[in-house]
Amino acid sequence: MTRAGEHFMLGFRGLALPAWLRAFEREHGLGGVILFDRDVQLGGVRNVESPAQVRALCAEVHALPSRPLVFVDQEGGKVRRLKPAAGFAELPSARAFAALPDAEARRIAAASCAEMKALGIDYDLAPVVDLDSNPENPNIGKIERAFSADAAEVRRCAQIFGAAARAAGLGLCVKHFPGLGGARTDSHLALTDLSGLIAPEQERLFTELAGELPGRAALFSHGFVREWDARRPASISPAAVARFRAAQPDALLMTDDLQMQGLQGAAGTVDAVVQSLAAGIDLVCIGNNLLAQADECVEAACAVRERAVRDARFASQLATSRERIAARKRFAAGVEV
């Protein structure tokens, strides 16, 4: 039977694992969880209270039979789930990081990566390698999430983090393929059209760094590139996935949060899960922070399992994806490099 849950990265509310997520894992397996510091719907603390609490939560996740991976968005600056106010290491924004002297940048990256690994975090959903081609972009340029508009400088900064993560045994995931830097809208809130905005050097940053950085992973955005696919955003587009796979056949490919309005306008969560996996993505992210969809997570896992029963090609594709996911679980547990 297909362990459909191995293809899911799920968010949840609380400082410990909730009963619904334990039940999901028992029935379907589980690829990973994603931690957030703030509860978007209710306000207040969500999964991150202190270093000791996060360490205990990660241990609880890893103790599950399927040994799910623990993911966190720790980019720095405004996008960091582990904040100094809660007792975690300082980490400046990408733009500020790029301006640091080399020795200081390496020290900060080493401290952050070592801290995450010591807590039990397996993957940092970073670095952002989007080129800062539109400084007015509301979700990248304006909040300093991009290192630079220069590809060589982005590569330099990503490689500093790569060296630090490799030394710590931490996985990294480049994002947001194919590159949100030039966008004029925030994909959390609206459909995002990237048509005509993806330069060859931007695409190469993703494919080359995904093969070079520890964990060998990339996150797909919900941006539309209509030259590639006139109907579907990258996260559910077979054409977009095929482009990436041509350069990096064994990269672990995951989606941005399927609950973002930039995707919900094109496909609901359950449908998006099936479309994304059919397109060739390995791991789908449902953060359950923008929307409360525990029931839909179960429904989606059942839909994936049922599709695999009647579609041999889909089932074979999922089996190959699960091999990639299993390899990353071994890497995270320190038994495979």
N, C-alpha and C positions, 0 to 999 in steps of 0.2 A: 504493500500500500504506500502511496506517495505521502511522505511527511511534508505536507504543504507548508506548515509553519516554519520550516527551515528557511523559507524565502521571505520571512517577515522580520522587520525591525520595528518594534512597537514601543510607544510611549505609554505612560500610565500615571495616575495621580497617587502620591503618597511617598513617604520616606522608607517604606518597605514594600515588598511585592504584594499586590492585591490578589484576592482569591480568583478573580476572573482570568488573570494572566497565568496563574498557576494551572488553572483548568485548561486554558488554551494550550499551554506547553505539554501537558499530559496527553491531550488528544492529538495534537498536530505537530509537536516539536516546536522549536523556536530558534530563529537565526540570531536575533539580537534584540536588545532594548536600547532606547535612547533616553538620556537623562536631561531634564530641564530644571533650571533653578526657580523659575517663576511660573505660576499657574495663570495662563492667559485668560481663562474663563472666570475663575473665582478670585484671582489676585492672591498674593501671598506666596509662601514657599510651596514648591512642588516636590522635587526629588532631592534637593541639595540643601542641607542645613549646616554641615560642618565636615571637616575631613574625616573624623571618626565615623560619622553616620554614613558618608559616601563609601568608605572602605567596607563597612558592614553590609551595605546594600549590594555592592559589587560582589562580595563573597556569597551573598544569598542568591544572586543571579547565577553565578558560576557553579553553584551547588546543584542546580537543576539538572536532570538527566541529560538534556541535550546541550549542556554547557554553552548557553547563549553568549554572544559577544556583547560587550558594553561599549556603546558609542556616546560621544558627547561633542557638542559644538564648542570648541575652545580655540577660537580664532585669535582673540585678543580685542582690546578696546571695548566697543559696545556689544560685541557678540562673544561673550565668554560666560559659560554656565558656572565656572568656578571662580568666584570673585574674591578679591582681597578682604572685603568686609566680612566674609564668612570664614576667613582663615586660610585662603589659598594664595598661591604665588601671583605676583604681579605679571601682567602680560599686556604690552601696549598694542594699539591697533596696528594693522598691517602697514599702513602708510608711515606711522611713527617708527615702527620696527625697521623699515627700509632706510630710515635716516640715521639709525644708530651706528656708532663705530663698530667695526667687524667683531672685535673681541667682546664688546658688550652684548651685541646681538647673539653671539654664540652662547654666552653665559645665560642669558634670559631663556633662550630656546632649550638649553640643556636642563635648566631648573624646572621649566614647565613640563617638559616631556617626562622627566624622571618622576615628578610629582604625580602626573596622571597614571603612570604605570604602577607606582607604589600604592595608589588608591585602588587599583584593580581595573582601571579603564583600559580597554583593549585597542580602541581606535579613536583618534581625534579626527573629526570631520573637518579637516583643514590640511593643507593651506588652500586659501582662495587663490587661484591663479588666473582669474579674470583680469584682462587688461583694463586699466582705468581710462578707457577711451571716452567716457562721458562723465566728467566730474560732477555733473548735476544729477546723475542717476540716484534716485531716492533711496535705494537699498544697497548700493555698492559705494560709489564715489562719495556721496554726501556724508556717509558715516565711516569713511576711511577703511573699508574692508579690503581694498585692493592695494597691493604693494606699489604698483607703478603702471604707467602706460607703456613702458619699455619692456619688451619680452626678456631681454637679457637680465634686467634687474629683477624681474619676477622670478626668473629661474635661479638667480643667485640667492634670493631670500628663501625660496622653497628648498634649495639644497642645504641651507643652514639648518632648517627644521628637519630635513631628512637625515642629516648626520646625527642630530640630537636624538631623534626618535629611534634611529637604528641602534644607537648606543644603549638606549633605555629598553628596547624591545617593544616599542609602541608602534602600532599601525597608523598610517596617515591615509587620507582620502582627498585627492585633488577635487576641487569644485569651482564653478557650477557649469559643467559641460553643456553646450559648446562655448560658453562665455557670456556672462550677463553684464559685463562692464559697459557696453554701449547702449544698454536698454534705457528706455525712457519711462518705464513703469516698474512697479514692484510686483513680482510674481506672487507674493503673499496675497496681494489684493486684486490683481487684474491679469487678464491675458497679456503675455509679453511677447512682442514680435521682434525677433532678432534677424529677420531677413535682410540680407545685404550687409550685415554688420560683423560677420565672422571672417577675420583675416586668416590666411594660412598659418601665420606664426602663432595665432591664438590656438588654433586646433592642434598644432604640434606641441605646444606647451602641455596640453592635457595628455595626449597620447604618449609623449616621451616621459613626462614626469610620473605618470601612472605606472610605467614599467620600471622606473628607477627608485622611487621612494618606498620605504618599508611598508609592507601590507599590500602593495600593488593594487590600488583601488581608485575609483573615480565615481563621483556623484553627478547624475544627470539632472539638469534643470527642466523646468516646464516651459522653456522658451521655444517658440516656433521659428524654424528656419525653413521658409517655404520653398527655397531652392532644393531642399532635401526631401521635404514631405509637405505637401500642400494642405494636409488635413490634421496632422497630429503633432503635438509638441514633442520635443526630444525624448522626454521620459517615457513615452509610450509609442515611439516611432521605430519600426524595424529598420528603416533606412538610416536613422541616426546611430542606432546601435551597431549596425553592420559597418558603418564608417569607422567606428572606434575599434571594433573587433578585428578589422582588417589590419590595424596597426598593432593592437595588443590583444591577441586572442585569449589570453588567460587572465586578463584583468578582472577584478571583482567589480561589477557595475551595480550601482544602487541608485534609487531615485531620491530626489528631494521629497519633502513631506507631501504625500498625495492629498492632504487636506487643504493645501493652499488654493486660494480662489483662482489663481492662474491656471490650475488644472481642472478644478471643479466646474469651471465654465465649459470644459470640453468633455469631461467624463466624471461620473460619480465615483466614489471610493472603491466600491466592489468591482465595478467595470474596469476602472483604471488598474487595479491589481492584476486582473487577468490579461488586459491588453499589454501592460508593461512586461510581464513575464513571458508572454507570447512573443513580444518584440525581441527578447533576448537578455533583458535585465535579470540579474541574479537575486537582488534583495530589494524589496519595496519598503519604504518608510511610511508608517502611519503614526504620527506623533501623538494623537489623541489629546492635543493641547489646544489646537484651534477649534476642534470639534470633539465631542464625546462620542466615540464610535466603537465601543467594545463589542457590541453585537455585530456590527458590520465587519469587524476583524474576523470573527468566527464565520460569518456568512461568506466572506472572501476566501478564507481557507477552504471551506467546503466547496466553493465554486471552482477553485484551482484543482482540488482533488478530483472532482467530478469530470472536469475537462480532461484531466490526465487519463482517466479511465477510458474515455471514448476517443481520445486523440493520441495515437502512439507517437507521433512526431513531437507533440508537446511534452509528453511524458519523458521521452528521450532527452529533450532539451533541458527539462527540469533536473534530470539525473546528472547531467553534465554540470549544471549550475551548482547542484548540491556538492559535487566534488570540489568545486572552487571554494564554496563556503566552508566545507570541512577542512580544507587546507588552511584557511585563515584561522579557524578555531585551533588547529594544531599550532600554528604560528603564535597565536596569542597565549597559548598555554606553555609556550617555550619548548615544544617538542619538534618543531619544524621551522627552518629559517626560510 
